[in-house]
C-alpha cells in the first residue's frame, strides 16, 4: 500500500519527466527550424544577388562562358550546388556539379516554385539541404531562374551535440526535480501523516494528542480544527463517562434488578441486583434462558417481537419476583425485576390476620347468638336457665371486647401513635405490684409465684404502667401453661451485653448495662420451631391445646411492641431445668433508651 509521500513523490517525478520528455522532443525541432530559417535568410540574399548577376550576364555577347563561370564560382562560394534553368523552364542550361543532365533536382525545385511560389520543403527531421530558387526576370528569354541546393553536413553534428546537451540538462533537471519533489512531498505529507495518526488516537479514545500548527495555511487550519475537535471530544466523552458512571452507580445501588436487552434478545447490561435476584451471573451476550422460566421466556420473546410491554411474575427459589418488560427506542428492551416476596408475605399475613380475627370473633359471636336465640325462642324459660344464658353471653361479649381492644392497642403500638409517660421507674416495685394483683388467680389454680428481684436496682427511664402490662401479659401466658400445684418465677437483675450474648438472647444490645426481666414456668416448654414465632399476632403453638382458657394470641405481640418502644427487645427460650422462660431486656441508661424510641412514642403529656 503506497503512502501519501510515495504517491506525491511519484506524481511530481512523472510530471517532471513528462515535461523534460516534451522538451527533448521539441528542442531539436526548434533548433533545426531556427537554423534553417537563419540559413535561408543568409543564402537568399546571396542567391538574389547571383540571380541579378546572371540576368545581366545573360544579355552579354559571351554569356555562356560568363554564366558557366558564375555558376561554378557560386557553387564554390555557397558551399552547395547551383543550376541555371533555361528560358523555357524545361531544361538545365548549366550546373556547378556534374552535367546539366544530372541536375533533375533543379527542374523539380523550379516546377514546385512555379506552382506554389516557394521552393520545395522537407520535414525538419530529414532536412540536410536547403533549396532556394531565384527567377532571373521575365525580360530574359535565355535563362528563367537560378536554383541553389546548399548542403549542410554539419547540421547532424550540431543536432547530436544539441541533443546531448539537452539530455544532460534534462538529467540534471530531473534529478533536481526528484529531490525537490521529495522535499515538497514530505513537507505536504508529513503534517497529513501526523493528522492521520492523531485521528487514529482519537478513534482509540486518546484525546490528549495535540498537533503542531505549522506549515501551509490550509494545513495549519486543518491542524487547529483537529485540535479543537480533540478538545471538544474530550469534554464530550468526559461528560458521557460521568453520565455513564452515574448511571452505573444508580443501577448498582438500585434494589430492583435491571437487565438491558439488544434487538436479538441478548443481555447487554445487568446490575448486581438482577444477578442476586436470579441467583446467577448475567454476562453480556447471554440470553434469558435459564434465568427465568421457559413459559415467561416465550411470552417475553413474543412481546419483544411485537414491540409491546409485558408484565409477569414468577417464583425463584424462596423468592417471588415481579417483572416488567418495556421496549426501548431504536430496538431492544429493558427488563425490570422487583422482589415482591415481602409484599406476598404481607398479603399472606393480612389474609391470615383476617382469618384469625374472623375465627376469634366467630366463637364468641356464635355463643352470644346461641344463648340469645335460646332466650328468644323460649328454650330457656326457667330463671336459672335465663340467668346462665345472660351470664355466658355477657362473658363472650366481654371476651370479644377484650379482643377488639387488644387489636386496637397493638395497631396503635405498631403505628407509633401510642402515648407513653416516660419517667424514672423502679421496675422492682412494678413487679411486686403485679405479683400482688395476680395473687387471687394464683390461689385459685394452686400455683406459687417466686420473685427473684435484686435490691437496689437503678431506676429505668420507662412507662411504669406499660411495664406492668408487660409483666401481666407474661404472667398470664405462663399461668395458662403451668400445671396445677406448680410454680412460676419472675427474675429481674442487671446484666452486661456480653452476658446476654452468652445467653443467646439475640444480637448484642447497644447499652453498657442492661436490665434483664423474665418469667419462667414449669410447663411443657416451647417447640423449637415456634421460639421465634410466639411474638407474632394470633400465633398459637401446639401446647395451646392443653389450655383451659385460650386467648387470642395477642398478648406477647403487645409485649414485644412495648419493649421495643423502650429501646429494648424480647427473647424466649426453653430453660435447661425445664419449662419455658420468656422475657426482655432494657437499657439502664435513659439516654440510650430515648435514642432508640421513635419520636411518636415519647412522653406526650
N, C-alpha and C positions, 0 to 999 in steps of 0.2 A: 504494500500500500504506500503510494507516494505521498510524501509530506508536502505541506504548502511551500516550504523553502525549495524543495526539489522542483516542484511544478513551476514556481515563479522563475527559478534559475533557468530551467529548460526553455520556458516560453521566451524569456529575454534573449537567451542564446540563439534560439531559432529565428527570432526577429532580426537579430544582428547578422546571422548567417544569411538569411534571405536578402537583406539589404546589401551585403557585400557581394553575394552572387549576382544580384542585379547590376551592381557597379561593375563587376568583372565582365559582364556581358555587354554593357553599354559603353564602357570606357574605350575599348579598341575601335568600336564603330564611330564614336565621337571623334577620336584621334584621327582615324582614317578619313572621315568626312572633312575635318579641318585641314588635313594635309592636302587632300585632293583639291579642295576649294582654293587653297593658297597657291598650289602649283598651277592650277588653271588660270588664276588671275595673273600669275607671273608670265606664264607661257603665252597667254592670249595677247599680251602687249607685244611680245616679240613676234608672234605669228602675224598679227595685223601689220606690223612694220614690214615683214618679209613679203606679205601679200601685196602691199603697196609697191615695194621694190620690184616684185615680179611683174606687176601690172605695167610699170614703166619700161622694164627691160623687154616685155613682150612687144612693145611698139618700136623697138630699135631694130636696125638692119641685122645685126648679128645676134639676134635674140636667142637662138637655140643654144649657142655656146655660152652666152651670158647666163641664161636661165639654168643650164646644166651646172655651171659653176656655183650659182646661187643655191641650187638645191643641195649639192654636195656640201657646200660650206655651211648651210643652215643645219643639215643633219649632224655635222660635227659640233657646231656651236650649241645646238639644243640638246644634244645627247640623245637623239632619237632618229626616227625615220621621217623623211619628208618626201611627198609625192605631189607632182603638178598634174592637175586634171585638165584635159583638152577642152576646147571651147564648146564642143557639142556635149560634153559631160559624160561620154560613154567610153572613154579610154584614158589611160595614164600616159602622159607625154614623157615625163621624166621621173626618176626615183633615185633617192640618195643611196639606197642599199639594194643591190640586185638590179634586175632588169625591170622595166615597166610592166612586163607581163606577169611578174610575181607580186605586184602591188595591188592584188584584188581587194585587200582590206581598205585601200584608199577609196576605191569605187563604192564599196559598201557604206563607208562613212559619209561619202558625198551624197549618195542616194538618201540615206537617213536624214542628212541635213536638209536636203531639198524638200523632203516630205514633212519634217517636224520643225525645221528651223533651228534644231540643236544637234550637236554631234551625238553619236550613239553613247548610251550609258551602260554601265556594267554594275552588278551587285558589289556593295562595298567590300564584302568579304573576299571577292575574287579580283578586285581592281589592282592590277600591277602595271597598267599603262594608262596614259592619258591621251585621248584622241581629240584634236582640235581641227576645225575646218574654217578657212578664211576665204570667202569669194574674192576674185581679183577684179570684179567690176563688170557690169553689163556691156560697157563700151569696148571691151576687149574680146574679139572673136577668137583669139588664139588660145587663150587659157581661161578656164572657168573658175578654178579655185586652187588653193594651196592647202594640202591635208598633212597634218603633222601627228605622228604617234610617238609620244615620249615614253620610253621605258623607264620604270622606277624599280630597279633590282634591290635598292636599299630599303624599299618600303617594308618588305617582310622582316628584314632585320630590325627595323625600327619598331614594327608591331610586336616582335618577340621580346624585344627589350622592354617595350611598354607593358606587355602582359606580365613579364617577370616582376617589374617594379610594382605594378598594380597588385599582383598576387602577394608579394612580400608585404606591401602596405596593408592589404586586406587581412593577412595572417596576424600582423601586429594589432590591427584594429579589432580583429576577432578575439584575440587574447585579452586585450584591454576591455572589450565588451563583456567577455565572460567574467572577468574579475569584477567589473562594475555591476554586472547583473547579480553576482553572488552577494556583493555588498548591499545593493539596493534590496534584493530579495530578503536578505537577513534582516535588514532594517524594517521591512514591512512585515515579515513573517514572525520575527521574534515576539513582538507585542501580541500578535494574534495567537501564537503558541501559548504564551503566558495567560492570555484570556481563556483559551481552551482548558488549560489546567485549572484555572480559577473556577471555571464553570463546572468542571468535574468535582472539585472540592465542594462547591455549593450544592451540587446534586447529591453528594455524600453527606450533607448536613454540616459541613465545616464552614461557618460563616465568618471566621476570623481572617480569611485571606484578604489581602489588600494589594491592588495593582498599582505600579508606579505610573503616574500621569505625565508621561513624556512621549515625544515623537511627533508625528504629523497631527494636525488639528483634529482630523477625523478619529485617529487612534486615541488621542488624549480624551476626546469627548466620550468615546466608547468606554475607555477605562474608568472615567469618572462615573459614567452611568452604571457600570458593573459594581463599582464600589458603593454607590448609593443603593443599588439593588441588594447587595450583600448586607448592608446595614438594615435596610427595611425588612429583609427576610429574617435576619437575626432577631429583630424586635418582634416580628410576627410569630416566629416559631417559639420565642420565649413566652409570648402571651399564650400561644396554643399549648405549650408544655405546662404552663401554670394552670390553664383550664383543665388539661388532661389530668394533672396531678390532683387538682381539687375534685374532679370527677372521680378519680380513683380513690381519694380519701373518703368521699361521700359513699361510694359503693362499698368500700371496705368497712365503714362504720355502720352501714345500714343493717337493721335487724332482718329485713326482708331479703330473700335471695333474688338476685337479678342475673339473667342469662341473656346475652345478645346472640342472635342467630342471623346468618347470612341468607342470601336468596336460595341457597341449596339446603337450608335447614341445618347447617353445621354451626357449632358453637364458635363464636368469635371472642367472647369475653364472658367471664363468670366471676362473681365476687366470692369472698370466703364464706359468707352466709349461705350461698347456694350449695357449696360443697358440703358444708356442715349439715344443712337440712337434708340433702340427699344421701349423705354418708359416703361420698366417693369423690375422687378428683374429677374435674371437668376441664381437661386441657383444650386449648383452641384447636379446631379442626375435627374434634369428635362430634358425634351426634347424641341425641337424647335416648337412644335405645339402651335399655338397662337402667337409665336414671329415673324414668317414670314408667308406669305400667304400659303394656303394649296397646291396650284399648285407648288410653289417653294419647299415646303417640300417634295412633291412626287419626284420632279426632284433631290433633294439632296439625298433622300433615294436610288434612282436608281443609281446615280453616286457613292454613298458611297458603295453600294453592288458591283458595277463593279470596284471599286478602281481607278476611273478616275477623273480628276479635272473637276470642273464645275464653270462657271461664269454666274451670273444672276443679275438682278436689279429689284427693286420693290419700291413702294411708301409707306410711313408710315406716315400718317397724312399729314403735310405740308412739309415733308422731302422726298427726293428721295435717296435711298440707293443702292450702288453697292456692290455685294458680290462675293467672290472668295472662293470656297471650294477646299482644297488641301489635298489628302490622306497623312497620316503620316506613317512613318516606324513602323512596328510592330502592325498595326491596329489603328483605329481611324482616325481623320481628324482635320484640322484646318480651321475654317471659319473666314475670314477677311472681315469686312464691312467698307465702307467709305461713308461719306455723300457727295454726288455729287450735292446737291441742288444748291450750288453756281455756280458749273460748268454748270448745266442745265439753271440756271438763266442767266449766262453769254452767253450761247448759244442762249437762247431766246432773250437776249438783242442784240446779234450780228445779229440775223435774223431780229429783229425789226429795228436795225440800218440800215441794208442793205435795208430793205423795205422802211424805211423813206427816206434814201438818194435817193433811186430809185424813190420814189414818188416826192421828192422835185426837182429832176433833170428832171423828165419826163415832168412836166408842162412847164418850160422854153424851153426845147428841142422841145416839141410839138409846142409851139408858134413860135419858130425860124423856124422849118421845115415848118410850115403852111404859114408863111409870105414869106419865101424864095420860097416856092412852087408857091405861088401866083405870085411872080415876074417871076419865070422861065417859068411857063405855060402861061404867058401873061394875067392872070386875072387882075392884077394891071398894067394898062397901063398909066394912067394919072400921071403927075408929082406929084400931091398931094398924090395920092394913093401909088406911089413908095416911096415917102418920108415917109409916115406913116408906110409902111411895114418895111422900113430900120430902122426907129427910134424905133419901137417896138421890132424888132429883136435885135437891139443893147441894149435896156433896159433888155431884157430877158437874153442876153449873159452876161451883167454886173451882173445881179442877180445871174446867175449860177456861175460866177467868185467869187462873194462875198461868196456864199455858200461853194465853194471849199476852199477858203481862210480861212473862219471860221473853217471848219473841220480840216484843217491843223494846224491852230493855237491851237485849242482845243486839238488835238492829241499831239502837242509839249508840251503844258502845263501839260497834264496828264502823259506824259512820263518823265517830269522833265528835258527837254532839252531846254526849253525856257530861253533865257538870260534876266536878269533883271539888271537895273542900280540903285542899292540901294544907296540912299543919303538922308540927312536930307531934308524933304519936308514939305512945308506949304500946308496942304490939303485944307485950305480955299481958297488960290489962285487957286488951281486946280479946285475947284467947281465954282469959279467965271469965270474962263476961259471957262469951259464947258457951263455955262449959256449964255455967250456971243455968243458961237458958235451955240447954239440952238435958238437964238432969231428969225432968219428968219422963221424957221419951226413953232415956236410958233405963230408968227404973222399970218402965213397962216391959221392956224387952229383956231385962236381966243382964244388961251389958255394963261393963265397968270402963270408965274413962280415966286414963293416966295422963297427967300433964308433965312434960319434961321441958320446963321453961327456965332458962338460966336467969339468975338475978342480975340486976344492974345493966341490962341491955341498953345501948344507946337509943335515943329517940330516932324515929324514921319519919321523913317528910312524906306523909301519906294521908289518905282519907280514911279515918277510923271506921266509919260506917261501912264503907265498901270492903275494907279488910275483914270486918265482922261478917259480911255477906260471903266473902271467900271462905272463911273457916266454917261458916254454917253449911255451905254447899258441900265442902269437902267432908264434914262430919256426917251430913245427911247421906252422901254417897257411900261412905264407909259403913254407916249403920245398916243400910239396906243389904249389904253383902256379908255382914258378920253373923255367925251362928249364935243362937241364944246362949247366954252364960259366958260368952267370950269377953274380950277386952279390946278397947280402942285406945290409941295413944296419940297425943299431939306433941310434936317436937319443935322447939324453937331455940336456935343457937346461932352464934356468929361463925362464919367460915370464910376462908380465903378463896379466891378464884381457883387456885391450884387444887384445893380440896374438892371443889365442885367438879373440876376436870377429872380427878381421880375417881369420883363417884359416878362419872359418866352422865352428868346432867347436861348434856348438850355442849355448845361452844363455851369457851371461857368467857365469863362476864367481864364487863368493862369497868367494874368497881374495884377499889382497893380492898374493901371489906364488905362482905355480903351477909344478909340475914337469911338463914335457911329455915323455912317453916314447912311442916309436912304432917299428914295424918296417916296413920298406919292401922290396918285392920288385920283380922285373923281369918279372913275368908279364903276362898279357893285361889285367889290370885287372878292375874290378867293374862289372857292368851298373848303370847309374844307378838303375834301379828297385829294385835289391837293396841299395843302400848302407845303407838303414835297417833292412833285414830280416836282415842277416847275423848279428845278435846273437840271433836267435830260435832256439829249440831245433829241431834237426833240419833247419834251413834249409840248402839246398844250391843255389848259383847254377848258371847254365848252364855255367860254366867247370869245374865239378866233373867233367864228363865226361872231361876230359883227365887226371884224377888216376890215378896208378898204384896208390896205396894209400888208397882212400877211407875217411874216418872217418864217425862217426855224426852229425856236425854239432852237437856239444855243447860243444866247446872254447871258442868265442867267447862262448857264453851264460854259461859259468862265469867267463870273464874279466870280463864286464860285472858280474856279481853281486859278485865280489871287489873290483873297483874302486869300485863304489858303496858297499860296506861300509866303504871307507876314506875316504868323503866326496868322491870324485871322480866322473868319468864317462868314457865311451869315445867314440871317433869313428872314422870310416872315410871315406877319400876316394881318388880316383884322382889320383896325383901328376902335376903338369904335365909332368914329364920322362919319364913312362911308369911303368907298374906301379901297384900299389896300396899305400897307406900306412894301416896300421891301428894305433891306439894309444889312449892315455888321458892324462888329466891328474889330478894330485893336488895338494892344498894343502900348502905347506911348513909352514904354521902348524899345529902339533899340536893346539891347542885347537879350531881350526876343524874339523879332521878328526874329532876326538872328538865335537864337537857334531853333526856330520852323521850319525855312525854310530848305528844303532839300539841300544837297550840290550842286547839279546840278543847283539850281535856284539862287545862289548867284551872286554877281556882277562879271561878267567875262570880263569887259572892260580892 
